[in-house]
Each structure stands twice: as C-alpha cells, then as structure tokens.
Amino acid sequence: MTKTLQELIDESIFISTEYQAVLAELSQGADWDVDFSAPSFTLQTTPPVTLTPYLLGTESASRGSFVWCWQELGHFNPQVVSAAVQAKQAGERHEVAELSTAELPLQEGLARRVTLAAKAVTGLYAHYPARAGGNITAWLLLDGQQFELPRLTEQRMMQVIGESLTTDTAVDHNLAVASYAKLRGAHVAWDTDATCVVTVHDGAQRFWFDDHQITGVEPAEPSVGEDELRELERQAQTHREALVQDRQAAVAQAERLGEQQRAEAAERKRREREEAAAAASSAPAAQPTDEEPLPTELSPEDIEAPEPEQPAGDVAVPASQVRDADAPFDQEPTGPAEPGRVETTVLPGHHEETLTAGPQASPHPDTTAMSRIPDPDLAAGQPGTAEEETRAGLAREEDVRTERESVTVSEERVVREDVSPAGTREAHVEREAVVARETVAGPEAADDDISAPAVVDGEEVETNEQAERKGKKKRGFLSRFFDL
C-alpha cells in the first residue's frame, strides 16, 4: 500500500506528543551520555535514567544533508541501527522515498519529519536530537520501561490533542485522530467525514472537522462499553508487538548487511593498495638532483650575514663612469675622494656687471690662472690681501703634483690690476660667481704620473709641470700682466 511521508507523520503525531511529554518529565533538562556499543542512553538525573537508543541518522549543517545510518551499518551495533533498517524496509514497502534514500538534501525541519514518519513504522514514539558537535545532530529513537503509558482517559486525550495542534505538523486531522485512537485502544465512531465520537473508558468526545481540520470538540455519549474497549487495547498491544518483531528481524538483517559492508570496504581498500603499488612501479624513477636539501634547523653561523669585502685599493674613477653621474654635485660622494687638480675660468658676459671695485672694470678679462683652490671655509676665516692670496696660490701650484679631488668652489675673489696713464696701479676687487670645474685623472694613470693632460670644459690644457718637462715654463699671472 502506497503512502506519503506526510501520512506517516499524521499517523504518529498525537502519540508522539504523548511520549515526548513523558521524556520531558524523565530528563528534566539534565545532561546525557550515549554509548552505542552497550547500547545505552543515560540521563544524568537523580537517580540516573537509562534508556535504549536507536540511531536513525545524522543531520549535518556543514554537509547540508541528512544521512541515514543504514548506509554505514558496519560501524555500529546492529541493535542500534535496527530501527533505521526497519524504517528503510517500510519506506520501500510503502514507496516513501524519504525513508529509502541514503542521503537527503537538508531542508527546514526535514530531520524531524523523517523521524516522526519513522515512529509510525517502528513503534518507537520518543525521540531525542543529540548534538554531537561540529554542527552535527544525531537523531535517536528511545525505548524503555519508563514509557509504559497508563490507560487513556478523556482528560489526557484532550491534553495530548490540544498540545499537538499548537503546531502545523499535522495536516489530515481525521487521520491523526483515528490513528491515535487505534494505537491507544480507544473506539472511534464516524457519523460522516465531518464528525466522529471517540470513546475511552471514562467518557467520550465528539470532534467536528472542516476540510480535514478539527474545528470543534464537545462531550458526547460513549459509543461502546468496557468490554469492547479492552479488546481494542489488546489489539493495540498486538500491533506494538508486531512492530517489535519486525525490529528484531531488522537486527539480524543489519548484522548481515554490516558484515557485507565491512567485507566490501576491505576489498575496496585492497584494490586501492594494489592500484597504488602498480602505479608506483610503473612510474619512472625520480631523477636525482644535485641540489642539497634544506637543513631541518639553522645554526647561528648559517643565518649570520657575511661581512662586506673591503676594496683592494682606492682608485679614482672618472666622473662619467661613476654611478648616477648626472646627479647634482651637491649630493654626497659615491666613494672616497682624493685631492686632485682643478682649473677655473672666468667667463665673460653677464659677470661684467658684478664688478664692485675701481673706477672702471676692464671689459676683457685676461687669461686664466691655474691655481690650487683653497678650502672656502678656511679662506673665509683667515684675513689677508688679495695679492698675498694670489702669491700663495702660485706657490702651492708648484708643490702639489699628484693630489686629485672633486671640489665645488662657491666664490673666488680675483684681483685685477689696471695700469693708469700716470703709471700708478689701483686695485679693483670684484666678486664673481665661478663655475666649478672638475679635473680627475684617468683610472689608468699612476700616482706620480703628471703627463696625463688636465681637462677643463671638455678640452685638454697643458699644466706648468708638463711645460717644464718639454723645456718651457708657462708664464704666471703677474708675468702676463707686466710682460715679463
């Protein structure tokens, strides 16, 4: 006979509510322990209450599904999974896919609904959702002597039905009332589909229905006597015993299926090992590498940074070959600097307007004088005449031969002497901005080699030392003015 999941729920909803009320009185919100190997479900009350658990399946929020435990029978005690196997057999018999499908996509209230349906086909009417951690809930059916119900009375029946109707779980109230009366040994007399009288041993109630929904209840005259009620109670007991026998048969089947699943799992693992071994033997041998494996631990010597090597010698490098050669000269030097030779040139043009001494400055400056450029800070701190500074510069020019350095000259005072018609000389002091010139010996020149030409404004000029070697002396600053 074909049934639906909702019909099985309607058949068990009222008696399930009565059993859950008994379980609430037993547990009193106490903690619990479960042992599937025993099997036992213990409520930590005073005194403790021990019941028999039956695992239906697990609800996994992370996995998003409800999984029946009968697909993993090899991992459990056969008695623990016997109710799940019994539900599966009933699902196949009544063509209820939710009871015979190993894994169901998780929906709102699905686990509770399949649990209520399983109650109708197993005769186990108390359930407990056990939180197993990791967003997993194990849905259990519970049984024990503590669930022995007393004879149904009129007051108890109305309390159970009223409590059940507070939810929308039941859909067909006609089916729910008839099933509850059958399971509890009560008598139901249907006048029409719209009304019936339910008789218990202490009274009767008339139910009114509209579209399979209870719309009213009122007291009524009993339809049968005590003898008939006892017979109905006996039939209810026979029905419960038949379900127990089905569950015992399910235990034997669960044990058989569990052994079969374990054998299949062992065979599957054996094949996987053989396939892995075959794949390993057929795979080419790994080529040895010359790379050394990384050490498991690093010693302080391994991680200590090496000291930078000192240069073999300090060698002057032309400015064009120095890194960042285009950088301004006011930046820090890129390497150690050595004294060098420089030559300055007074440029004609706008500098003529900067003369500050004498009645009239000469419009055509004479040739430049090669001199040793003094330290500007040192020169500024020592007093002296312009002529003395010029002589000192000529003297230092003769002494310094091999020093090479890069310097920047900010300002230089140059003394110009004009010869007046009366034969007198008047000193004119002018302050001119002198462009820095840099002359650096090539990297290949030796320390005492003065034959390398000096470079000024991109042109090679001959120094006094080079002129002396060639047998001639370059005329000095005063000699050119007095034609000496």
Summary of the structure (lengths in Angstrom):
residues: 484
radius of gyration: 56.6
end to end distance: 141.4
largest distance: 167.1
contacts: 1237
relative contact order: 0.08
helix: 39%
strand: 19%
